């Protein structure tokens, strides 16, 4: 289980390595283009929080930590579906977490 640490003041978001590898490409592409967007997920911890949403912006620190030391293979079709959904709705929804 990998982790996405955003803004360094929040607890990391636990995400499986495969999903995190796909997110890395999507988020990296959007931020490289200086495009901000919303990202939503349902936490898997016992925090009691329902769906959470974060504003992803190029100026906010972002760290992706993988459990595996080996690169995770990515599915180009999944990347295309995720990017198409993000571009259509303005929000990256991560429900596989």
Secondary structure, 3 states (H helix, E strand, C coil): CEEEEECCCCCCEEECHHHHHHHHHHHHHHHHCCCCEEEEEECCCCCCCCEEEEEECCCCCEEEECCCCCCCCCCHHHHHHHHHHHHHHCEEEECCC
